[in-house]
Amino acid sequence: MRDPSPTPDETTEPYRWRWLILAVMIVAEIMDLLDASIVNVAGPALEDSLGAGSVGLQWVIGGYALTLGAGLVLGGRLGDRYGRRRMFLIGLAAFTATSLLCAIAPNIESLIAFRLLQGTAGAMLLPQGLGLLRENFSGPELTKVFAIFGPVLGLGGIIGPVLGGFLIEGDFFGLGWRSVFLINLPIGIAALIVAAKFVPKKAGDLTVRVDMTGAALVVASCALLVLPLNQGQENGWPLWTWLSMAASAIGFALFALQQRRTAGAGREPLVTPGLLLRKPAFTVGLGGIALFFGGLIGTQLVLTLFLQMGRHFTAGDAGLGNLPLAVGTAIGGAISGAFLADKIGRKVLQIGPLVQLAGAAVLWFELDGLDTASFSIWDIVPGTAVAGIGAGMVIAALFSFILAAVDDDEIGSASGVLSAVQAIGGSIGVAIFGSVFFAQAKTGDFTGGFHRALIVQACLLTAFLAITFLLPETGRPDDEQHGIATEPATGSGAKQHLTV
C-alpha cells in the first residue's frame, strides 16, 4: 500500500520534537503488546470474578487478536486517506477508552465485546506508527530509530505475562484482574496529550479510496472461521460449526475475486490482487505465517493454563514461568538475525521448526516424569527454552523470506497482509489450542491436555516445514524492506508492525 507522505529531505531542518514522536510511538506499540499477552495469566481470576468458562477465556484472549488482524490493512488505508496523525490520535483515544470499558466490565459477555472493540481500536492505531516515524526521520537517523524501536518493543512481549501476574497477584486496591486494563489509562492519556501537542499535522490524501466492501468481506470471513473454532468443542461440533467454516473459505475466495475486480475497474483494492493470484510463494507464505504463529501463541497459552490450573501456580508465578520460553526465543532470534539467516539462507526456516520439535519432545518427557508434589518451573525449563530458541530462529527471518517473493512496489501491501494474517493466526491458535487443552482439563487430566497440545503443535510445525521449501532461498535485504520494523522474538509471540 502506498504511503502518500514522502520521506523527509535530509537537507531540510529536522523537526525539533521528533524524538518525542518516537517515544509516543513506542508507548503505543507497547500498550498493544501488553494487551495481547497480559491477559493470558488472568484465567482463574476471570473465572472467579465473572464466571468465565473456557470458551469465554478463549474469546477474551483471541478476540482481541481477531479484530486487530482483521482491521490492520484497513487502518493503514484510513491513515493514507485522512492523515496518519489524525488516525493515530483517534486510535489511541479509542484504545484507552476501550481499556477502561474492559476494566469495568460487569460480566464476561461485556468483557468479550469490549475486547473486540479494543482490537479494532488497535487496528486503527498501530499502522500509523512507523509511517509517522518515516515522515519525521530520514537517513541515518531513521536507521537509528528502527534500531531503538525493535529491541524496546521486544520487552513489551516479554514483560506482558510477568506484569499481568504481578498486578493480579498484588490485587492493588482490590482491583484484581481489572488492573491489567486500568494500567493503560494513565499511559494512554499521557501519550495522547504528548501526541496531540508534538506530532506535526500533515494532511492525508483524499484521493485514496478505501475499499470498505473488501474490508467487510475480511471481517466476516475471519469471524465465520474463529466463531466455530471457539464454540465447537463446547457444543459438541454441531452442523452449524462446519457450515460456518465452509462459509469462511467461500468468503476469503470472494474477497480475492472482489479485489481483482476492484483493481480491474481502476479502483484501489485493499490488497494488491497480484499478491494473491500471481505470487504463489507469497500465497503459501501466508499459510506458513498462520500455521507458525497459531502454534506458537497457542502453545504459550496452554503453558500458562497448565501452570495455573494444573499446577496451581499463582498468577505472578505463572507469568514468571513464561520467561524460559521468552528468553529462548530472544536468543534464537538474535542468532538468526545476526548471522545465521544471511549465512545459510532458507535453511534457517527449516532448522528452526526442527529445534522447536526437539524442544517439544523434551517437554513431553519432562511432563511424563513430573512429580506433582515437588513440581517447579525448573522441571520444564530445558524443553521450553529449546523450543523458544527454535521459534526465535524462524521469527527473526520469516517475513524477510516471504517478502523476497514480491516486487518492490508491492512491499507495503504485502507487509500489511502478512501482519494481519499473523494476528489472525494467533487468534485461531488460541481457539484451537484452548479447545484441545480444556477438553482434557475438564476431566482433571491437565498433563494429558498439554500432551495433546504438543501433538497439535507438532502437526502445525511439520506442515510449516513443508511450506518453507516453497519460499525463496534468500531473504529480502533489511534495507529494502521499506520501513518494516521487526520486533525481537518473545515468548508471547513476536509481531511485526509496519507502515501499510
C-alpha positions in Angstrom: 0.0 0.0 0.0 1.4 3.3 -0.9 2.4 5.9 1.6 1.5 9.4 0.3 3.8 11.1 2.8 7.2 11.5 1.3 10.4 10.7 3.3 11.8 14.0 4.7 14.5 15.6 2.7 17.8 15.2 4.5 18.7 18.7 3.6 15.8 20.3 5.5 15.9 21.2 9.1 14.8 18.2 11.2 11.6 18.6 13.2 12.6 19.8 16.7 10.4 17.4 18.7 10.9 14.3 16.6 12.3 12.2 19.4 9.2 12.7 21.4 7.3 11.2 18.5 9.5 8.1 18.7 8.7 7.9 22.5 5.0 8.1 21.8 5.1 5.5 19.1 6.9 3.1 21.3 4.4 3.7 24.1 1.5 2.9 21.8 3.1 -0.2 20.5 4.0 -1.5 24.0 0.4 -0.9 25.0 -0.7 -3.3 22.2 1.9 -5.9 23.1 1.0 -5.8 26.7 -2.7 -6.2 25.9 -2.0 -9.1 23.6 -0.3 -11.1 26.3 -1.1 -9.7 29.7 -4.5 -11.3 29.9 -3.0 -14.8 29.5 -2.5 -15.1 33.2 -5.9 -13.8 34.2 -7.9 -17.1 33.5 -8.6 -18.2 37.1 -9.2 -14.6 38.2 -11.8 -14.1 35.4 -13.4 -17.4 36.3 -13.7 -16.4 40.0 -14.9 -12.9 39.3 -17.1 -13.2 36.2 -17.7 -16.9 35.9 -15.7 -17.1 32.7 -15.6 -20.6 31.3 -13.1 -22.0 28.9 -14.9 -20.5 25.8 -15.2 -17.1 27.5 -11.4 -17.1 28.2 -10.6 -18.0 24.6 -12.7 -15.1 23.4 -11.2 -12.6 25.8 -7.7 -13.6 24.7 -8.2 -14.4 21.0 -11.0 -11.9 20.2 -8.6 -9.0 20.6 -6.1 -10.6 18.1 -9.0 -11.4 15.7 -10.3 -7.8 15.3 -6.8 -6.4 15.4 -5.7 -8.6 12.5 -8.9 -8.2 10.5 -8.6 -4.4 10.7 -4.9 -3.7 10.2 -4.9 -3.2 6.5 -8.0 -1.1 6.6 -6.4 1.0 9.4 -3.4 1.7 7.1 -5.6 2.8 4.3 -7.5 5.2 6.5 -4.2 6.7 7.6 -3.3 7.2 3.9 -6.6 9.0 3.3 -7.2 11.0 6.4 -3.7 11.5 7.7 -1.6 9.4 10.0 -1.6 11.9 12.9 -5.4 12.1 12.9 -5.9 8.3 12.8 -3.2 7.8 15.4 -4.9 10.2 17.8 -8.3 8.6 17.1 -7.0 5.1 17.5 -5.1 6.0 20.7 -8.1 7.6 22.3 -10.3 4.7 21.4 -7.8 2.2 22.7 -7.5 4.0 26.0 -11.3 4.3 26.3 -11.9 0.6 25.5 -9.3 -0.3 28.0 -11.4 1.5 30.6 -14.5 -0.3 29.4 -12.7 -3.7 29.7 -11.7 -2.8 33.3 -15.3 -2.0 34.4 -16.9 -4.9 32.5 -19.7 -6.3 34.7 -19.8 -9.8 33.1 -17.9 -12.0 30.7 -20.1 -11.1 27.7 -19.4 -7.4 28.1 -15.7 -8.0 28.5 -15.6 -10.0 25.3 -17.4 -7.3 23.4 -15.1 -4.6 24.8 -12.0 -6.7 23.9 -13.3 -6.9 20.3 -13.6 -3.2 20.3 -10.2 -2.8 21.8 -8.7 -4.8 19.0 -10.5 -2.7 16.4 -9.0 0.4 18.0 -5.6 -1.1 17.9 -6.0 -1.8 14.2 -6.6 1.9 13.6 -3.7 2.9 15.9 -0.8 0.6 15.1 -0.4 1.0 11.3 0.2 4.8 11.7 3.3 4.5 14.0 6.1 3.6 11.6 4.5 5.9 8.9 4.8 8.8 11.3 8.4 7.9 12.1 9.2 7.8 8.4 7.6 11.3 7.9 9.8 12.8 10.7 13.1 11.0 10.4 15.4 10.2 7.5 18.8 8.8 6.5 21.0 7.5 9.3 18.6 8.8 12.0 15.8 6.6 10.6 18.1 3.6 10.8 18.9 4.5 14.4 15.2 4.9 15.1 14.4 1.3 13.9 17.4 0.0 15.9 15.8 1.5 19.0 12.3 0.7 18.1 12.7 -3.1 17.8 14.5 -4.1 21.0 12.4 -1.8 23.2 9.2 -3.3 21.8 10.6 -6.8 22.3 10.5 -6.1 26.1 6.7 -5.5 25.9 6.1 -9.1 24.8 8.4 -10.5 27.5 7.1 -8.5 30.4 3.4 -8.8 29.4 2.6 -12.1 31.4 5.1 -11.1 34.1 3.4 -7.7 34.7 -0.1 -9.2 34.4 0.8 -11.8 37.0 2.2 -9.1 39.3 -0.8 -6.9 39.0 -3.3 -9.7 39.6 -1.5 -11.3 42.5 -0.9 -7.9 44.1 -4.6 -7.2 43.9 -3.9 -3.5 44.3 -6.8 -1.5 45.7 -8.8 -4.7 45.4 -8.9 -4.3 41.6 -7.6 -7.8 40.8 -7.6 -8.6 37.1 -9.2 -5.2 36.3 -5.8 -3.6 36.9 -4.3 -5.2 33.8 -6.6 -2.9 31.7 -6.5 0.1 34.0 -2.8 0.4 33.6 -3.4 1.6 30.1 -5.3 4.7 31.3 -2.5 6.9 32.7 -0.2 5.6 29.9 -2.7 6.2 27.1 -3.8 9.7 28.4 -0.2 10.9 28.7 0.7 9.6 25.3 -2.4 11.2 23.8 -1.5 14.6 25.3 2.0 14.5 24.1 1.0 13.2 20.6 -1.7 15.9 20.2 0.9 18.6 21.1 4.0 17.5 19.4 3.2 15.2 16.4 3.1 17.7 13.4 -0.1 18.0 11.4 0.1 16.6 7.9 -2.8 16.2 5.6 -3.7 12.8 4.2 -4.5 12.1 0.5 -8.3 12.3 0.0 -7.9 10.8 -3.5 -7.1 7.5 -1.8 -10.1 5.2 -2.0 -10.9 3.0 1.0 -12.3 -0.4 -0.1 -15.0 -0.9 2.6 -16.5 -3.9 0.7 -13.2 -5.7 0.8 -12.8 -4.9 4.5 -16.2 -6.2 5.3 -15.5 -9.4 3.5 -12.3 -9.9 5.5 -14.0 -9.2 8.8 -17.0 -11.5 8.0 -14.7 -14.4 6.8 -12.5 -14.2 9.9 -15.5 -14.2 12.2 -17.0 -17.2 10.4 -13.8 -19.1 11.0 -13.0 -18.2 14.6 -16.6 -18.4 15.9 -16.9 -22.2 15.4 -13.4 -22.9 16.5 -14.1 -21.2 19.8 -17.6 -22.6 20.3 -17.4 -26.0 18.6 -15.7 -28.1 21.3 -18.1 -26.8 24.0 -21.2 -27.5 21.9 -20.1 -30.9 20.5 -19.3 -29.7 17.0 -22.9 -29.3 15.6 -23.6 -28.9 11.9 -23.6 -25.1 12.0 -19.9 -25.1 13.1 -18.9 -26.9 9.9 -21.1 -24.8 7.7 -19.6 -21.7 9.3 -16.1 -22.8 8.5 -17.1 -23.6 4.9 -18.7 -20.2 4.6 -15.4 -18.6 5.8 -13.5 -20.3 3.0 -16.0 -19.1 0.5 -15.8 -15.6 2.0 -12.0 -15.5 1.5 -12.4 -16.7 -2.1 -14.9 -14.0 -2.7 -12.5 -11.4 -1.2 -9.8 -12.4 -3.7 -12.2 -12.2 -6.6 -13.6 -8.9 -5.4 -10.1 -7.4 -5.1 -9.3 -8.5 -8.6 -12.5 -6.9 -10.0 -11.9 -3.7 -8.0 -8.4 -3.3 -9.5 -9.7 -4.2 -13.0 -12.3 -1.4 -12.7 -9.5 1.1 -12.0 -10.3 1.5 -8.3 -7.8 0.9 -5.4 -8.2 -2.5 -3.8 -7.5 -3.2 -0.2 -4.8 -5.7 -1.2 -2.8 -5.8 -4.5 -4.5 -8.7 -6.3 -1.3 -9.9 -7.9 0.0 -10.8 -4.4 -2.8 -13.4 -4.0 -3.2 -14.6 -7.6 0.2 -14.4 -9.3 2.7 -14.8 -6.4 2.4 -18.5 -5.3 5.4 -18.2 -2.9 3.8 -15.3 -1.2 0.4 -17.1 -1.0 1.9 -20.2 0.6 3.9 -17.9 2.8 0.6 -16.6 4.2 -0.3 -20.1 5.2 3.1 -20.6 6.8 2.6 -17.4 8.9 -0.8 -18.6 10.1 0.5 -22.1 10.9 3.6 -20.9 12.7 2.1 -18.1 14.9 -1.0 -20.1 15.6 1.1 -22.9 17.0 3.5 -20.5 18.9 0.8 -18.4 20.6 -1.5 -21.3 21.2 1.3 -23.3 22.9 2.2 -20.4 25.1 -1.4 -20.1 26.2 -1.5 -23.8 27.1 1.7 -23.4 29.1 0.2 -20.6 31.2 -3.1 -22.5 31.7 -1.2 -25.7 32.7 0.9 -23.8 35.3 -2.1 -22.1 36.8 -4.8 -24.7 36.6 -2.8 -27.9 36.5 0.0 -27.0 38.9 -1.8 -24.3 40.9 0.8 -21.5 40.3 -0.3 -18.1 41.3 -0.7 -15.5 38.5 2.7 -14.0 39.3 4.5 -17.3 39.3 2.8 -18.3 36.0 3.9 -15.1 34.5 7.5 -15.8 35.5 7.1 -19.3 34.2 6.9 -17.9 30.7 10.4 -16.4 30.9 12.3 -19.5 29.8 10.3 -19.6 26.6 10.7 -15.9 26.1 14.4 -15.9 26.8 15.0 -18.8 24.5 13.0 -17.1 21.7 15.1 -14.0 22.2 18.3 -16.0 21.9 17.2 -17.8 18.8 16.1 -14.5 17.2 19.5 -12.9 18.0 21.4 -15.9 16.5 19.2 -16.0 13.4 19.1 -12.2 12.8 22.8 -11.6 13.5 24.3 -14.1 11.0 22.6 -17.4 10.5 19.9 -16.3 8.1 22.4 -14.5 5.9 24.8 -17.4 6.0 22.6 -20.4 5.3 19.5 -18.7 3.8 16.2 -20.5 3.7 17.7 -23.4 5.8 17.3 -21.3 8.9 13.5 -21.6 8.4 13.9 -25.4 8.3 16.3 -25.8 11.2 14.1 -23.6 13.4 11.0 -25.8 13.4 13.2 -28.9 13.9 14.7 -27.3 17.0 11.1 -26.5 18.2 10.1 -30.1 17.6 13.1 -31.3 19.6 12.1 -28.9 22.4 8.5 -30.2 22.3 9.8 -33.8 22.5 11.9 -32.9 25.6 9.0 -31.1 27.2 6.7 -34.2 26.5 9.1 -36.5 28.5 9.5 -33.8 31.2 5.8 -33.7 31.7 5.6 -37.5 31.9 8.2 -37.6 34.6 6.7 -34.8 36.8 6.4 -35.3 40.5 3.3 -33.1 41.2 4.2 -32.7 44.8 7.6 -31.1 44.2 7.0 -29.6 40.8 8.7 -26.3 39.9 9.2 -24.4 36.7 12.8 -25.7 36.6 11.4 -29.2 35.7 10.3 -28.0 32.3 12.9 -25.2 31.6 15.0 -27.3 29.2 12.1 -28.2 26.9 10.6 -24.7 26.8 13.9 -22.9 26.4 14.9 -25.2 23.4 11.5 -24.7 21.8 11.9 -21.0 22.3 15.3 -21.0 20.6 13.8 -22.7 17.5 10.9 -20.3 17.4 13.2 -17.3 17.6 15.2 -18.6 14.6 12.1 -18.6 12.5 10.6 -15.3 13.7 13.7 -13.3 13.0 13.8 -14.4 9.4 10.3 -15.4 8.2 9.0 -12.1 7.0 12.2 -11.4 5.0 11.9 -14.6 3.0 8.2 -14.2 2.3 8.7 -10.6 1.2 11.5 -11.7 -1.2 8.8 -13.2 -3.3 7.1 -9.8 -4.1 8.1 -6.8 -6.2 9.4 -3.6 -4.6 6.2 -1.7 -5.4 4.2 -4.4 -3.6 6.1 -4.3 -0.3 3.7 -2.1 1.6 0.6 -4.1 0.7 2.4 -7.4 1.2 3.6 -6.4 4.7 0.2 -5.3 5.8 -1.3 -8.6 4.7 1.4 -10.6 6.5 1.0 -8.7 9.7 -2.8 -9.1 9.6 -2.5 -12.9 8.9 -0.1 -13.2 11.8 -2.6 -11.7 14.2 -5.5 -13.7 12.9 -3.3 -16.9 13.0 -2.7 -16.1 16.7 -6.4 -15.8 17.3 -7.1 -19.1 15.6 -4.3 -20.7 17.6 -5.9 -19.5 20.9 -9.2 -21.1 19.8 -7.7 -24.4 18.7 -5.2 -25.0 21.4 -7.6 -23.7 24.1 -10.3 -26.2 22.9 -7.7 -29.1 22.8 -6.4 -28.3 26.3 -9.8 -27.7 28.0 -11.2 -31.0 26.5 -8.8 -32.9 28.7 -8.6 -30.4 31.6 -12.3 -30.8 32.3 -11.6 -34.4 33.3 -8.7 -33.3 35.6 -6.1 -34.5 33.1 -4.0 -31.3 32.7 -0.9 -33.2 31.6 -2.9 -35.0 29.0 -4.2 -31.7 27.8 -0.7 -30.3 27.4 0.4 -33.5 25.6 -2.4 -33.1 23.1 -1.5 -29.5 22.6 2.1 -30.6 21.8 0.8 -33.1 19.2 -1.2 -30.3 17.5 1.9 -28.1 17.5 4.0 -30.9 16.0 1.4 -31.2 13.2 1.5 -27.5 12.5 5.2 -27.3 12.6 5.5 -30.3 10.2 3.1 -28.5 7.8 5.1 -25.3 8.2 8.4 -27.1 7.5 6.9 -28.4 4.2 5.9 -24.9 3.2 9.4 -23.5 3.7 10.7 -25.4 0.7 8.4 -23.3 -1.5 9.8 -20.0 -0.2 12.7 -18.1 -1.9 16.1 -19.4 -1.0 17.3 -15.9 0.2 15.6 -13.2 2.1 15.0 -9.6 1.2 17.8 -7.4 2.5 16.7 -5.3 5.5 17.4 -2.0 3.7 14.9 -3.0 1.0 12.0 -3.7 3.3 11.0 0.0 3.4 10.1 0.7 7.0 9.3 -2.7 8.3 10.4 -3.0 11.9 10.9 -6.5 13.1 10.4 -6.8 16.8 12.7 -9.2 18.6 11.1 -12.5 19.3 9.4 -13.0 22.6 7.6 -15.9 24.2 4.3 -14.1 23.8 4.6 -14.0 20.1 6.8 -11.5 18.3 5.0 -9.1 16.0 5.9 -7.0 13.0 4.1 -3.7 12.8 4.6 -1.6 9.8 3.6 1.1 7.5 0.8 -0.2 5.2 
